[in-house]
Amino acid sequence: MAQIGSIVSVEWLAENIGQTGIRILDGTWKMPGVEEKLPGGYIPGALFFDVDEIAAPDTMAHMLPSAETFTHHVEKMGLKNSDHIVVYDRHGLKAAARVWWKFRMFGHDKISVLEGGLPAWIKAGQKISAEQSLDWEVSKYKIADPIAKVANLEDIVESLDKSPQILDARAKGRFEGTSPEPRKGLRPGRIPGSRNWPYSQLFDDTGHLKSKLDLEAQIRDLDVDIEKPIITTCGSGITAAVLALALHQLGAKDVTLYDGSWTEWGTSQAPIETGPINHG
């Protein structure tokens, strides 16, 4: 099978669905306690990848799982190292990027995100199934060296003296500390020196990622150099992965996701900043 990009179109998936070696995952995640009206059903053949369940236990929600936990779940879903996995979500593009990142953390490079997600699939008139597919046998899966990067709180604190490029995917009000955090007990504000790239700004009116030229312009406005290391963060590591995916599309080679993000930083004693900043 020819090399497939990290983002595939509805048209591509419709032409290739059902082929041997193409597996589809629904990676939808919803903020607890927040009511959202999302489309129902599944792309035919899809399995649900629960980012909260396939995670490290007894920690903050959906943190990166151990190799053993990840392997157990992907084998139970019948996934193989040879499979090309296409992941989507019901928002369009949100937690699907988190699933993409998790697989890459365990060395699986044959994974793509469906452009526009389930809304785009339905809009194109494609069929949906009422239930997820369970017609798979348990497989054998072997993890490989990571092709993505992760950081913890200590890593970020230690890096602050080096003025790292940190991109925060939260909305402007949360970044500046003027809007309340959706999770209780978190201090308002941001990691010192970070820059605000709200993930909502990455999409056009159709829910697709904006063009490479548009994304490059946004990065220039933030005075970010994609040839240098970049750290992405957000509220809990979900939309930080959307930034990581966009940066991957732009050719950035050294992108690290801060797994705990503000859920961890905001409850720690780590330093914070508040108020507006000037990127220029």
Residue pairs with C-beta under 8 A, 6 or more apart in sequence:
1 21
1 84
4 12
4 84
4 110
4 112
5 112
6 100
6 111
6 112
6 113
6 245
6 248
6 249
7 112
7 113
7 114
7 115
7 209
7 245
7 249
8 86
8 112
8 113
8 114
8 115
9 114
9 115
10 114
10 115
10 116
10 120
10 121
10 124
10 126
11 124
13 24
13 43
13 86
13 114
13 121
14 124
14 126
16 22
17 24
17 43
17 44
17 45
18 44
18 45
21 82
21 83
21 84
22 83
22 84
22 86
23 45
23 47
23 78
23 79
23 83
23 84
23 85
23 86
24 43
24 45
24 46
24 47
24 85
24 86
24 87
24 88
25 46
25 47
25 48
25 49
25 77
25 85
25 86
25 87
25 88
25 99
26 42
26 43
26 46
26 47
26 48
26 49
26 87
26 88
26 89
26 90
26 118
26 132
27 49
27 51
27 87
27 88
27 89
27 95
27 96
27 98
27 99
28 38
28 48
28 89
28 90
28 91
28 94
28 95
28 96
28 118
29 51
29 52
29 62
29 89
29 94
29 95
29 98
29 238
30 36
30 38
31 182
32 61
33 182
34 182
36 91
38 90
38 91
38 118
39 90
39 118
39 119
39 122
40 128
41 118
41 122
41 128
41 129
41 130
42 48
42 128
42 129
42 130
42 131
42 132
42 133
43 88
43 114
43 118
43 121
43 126
43 128
43 129
44 127
44 128
44 129
44 133
45 129
45 133
46 88
46 129
46 132
46 133
47 77
47 132
47 133
47 134
47 136
48 132
49 77
49 87
49 99
51 62
51 95
51 98
51 99
51 102
51 238
52 61
52 62
53 73
54 65
54 69
54 70
54 73
54 102
55 61
55 62
55 63
55 64
55 65
55 69
56 63
56 64
56 65
56 66
56 69
57 69
60 236
60 260
60 263
60 264
61 236
61 263
62 98
62 236
62 237
62 238
63 237
63 259
63 260
64 102
64 105
64 150
64 259
65 73
65 102
67 106
67 143
70 102
70 106
70 143
71 106
71 141
71 142
71 143
74 139
74 141
75 138
75 139
75 140
75 141
76 138
77 136
77 139
78 136
78 137
78 138
78 139
79 85
79 139
79 141
80 139
80 140
80 141
81 108
81 141
81 142
81 144
82 110
83 110
84 110
84 111
84 112
85 103
85 108
85 110
85 111
85 112
86 111
86 112
86 113
86 114
87 96
87 99
87 100
87 111
87 112
87 113
87 114
88 96
88 113
88 114
88 117
88 118
88 121
89 95
89 96
89 117
89 118
90 117
90 118
90 119
91 117
91 119
92 116
92 117
92 118
92 119
92 120
92 203
92 207
93 113
93 115
93 116
93 117
93 203
93 207
93 208
93 209
93 242
93 245
94 117
94 199
94 238
94 239
94 242
95 238
95 241
96 113
96 114
96 117
97 113
97 238
97 239
97 241
97 242
97 244
97 245
98 237
98 238
98 241
99 111
100 111
100 112
100 113
100 241
100 245
101 148
101 241
101 244
101 245
101 257
103 111
104 111
104 146
104 147
104 148
105 146
105 147
105 148
105 150
106 143
106 144
106 146
107 143
107 144
107 145
107 146
107 147
108 143
108 144
109 147
113 245
114 120
114 121
115 208
115 209
116 123
116 206
116 207
116 208
117 207
118 128
119 207
120 206
120 207
120 208
121 128
122 128
148 244
148 255
148 257
149 254
149 255
149 256
149 257
150 256
150 257
150 258
150 259
151 159
151 231
151 256
151 257
151 258
151 259
152 258
152 259
152 260
152 264
153 258
153 260
153 264
153 265
153 268
153 270
155 256
155 258
156 164
156 166
156 191
156 231
156 233
156 258
156 265
156 270
157 270
159 231
160 191
160 192
160 193
160 271
163 193
164 193
164 229
164 231
165 195
165 224
165 225
165 228
165 229
165 230
165 231
166 191
166 193
166 194
166 195
166 230
166 231
166 232
166 233
166 258
167 194
167 195
167 196
167 197
167 222
167 224
167 230
167 231
167 232
167 233
167 243
168 175
168 190
168 191
168 194
168 195
168 196
168 197
168 233
168 234
168 262
169 197
169 198
169 199
169 232
169 233
169 234
169 239
169 240
169 242
169 243
170 190
170 196
170 198
170 234
170 235
170 239
170 262
171 179
171 198
171 200
172 196
172 198
173 179
174 181
174 188
174 235
174 262
175 190
175 194
175 196
175 198
176 189
176 190
176 196
176 274
176 275
176 276
177 188
177 189
177 190
177 272
177 273
177 274
177 275
178 188
178 274
179 188
180 188
181 188
181 235
181 262
181 266
182 235
183 235
183 236
183 263
183 266
185 266
185 267
186 262
186 263
186 266
186 267
187 266
187 267
187 272
188 266
188 272
188 274
189 266
189 272
189 273
189 274
190 196
190 262
190 272
190 273
190 274
191 233
191 265
191 270
191 272
191 273
192 271
192 272
192 273
193 273
194 233
194 273
195 222
195 223
195 224
195 277
195 279
196 222
196 277
197 218
197 219
197 222
197 243
199 234
199 239
199 242
199 243
201 218
202 209
202 210
202 215
202 218
202 242
202 243
202 246
203 209
203 210
204 210
209 215
209 246
209 249
210 218
212 249
212 250
215 246
215 249
215 250
216 250
219 226
219 250
221 279
221 280
222 279
223 279
223 280
224 230
226 247
226 250
226 251
226 252
227 252
227 253
228 254
229 254
229 255
229 256
230 247
230 252
230 254
230 255
230 256
231 255
231 256
231 257
231 258
232 240
232 241
232 243
232 244
232 247
232 255
232 256
232 257
232 258
233 240
233 257
233 258
233 261
233 262
233 265
234 240
234 243
234 261
234 262
235 261
235 262
235 263
236 260
236 261
236 262
236 263
237 257
237 258
237 259
237 260
237 261
237 263
240 257
240 258
240 261
241 257
244 255
244 257
247 255
248 255
258 265
265 272
266 272
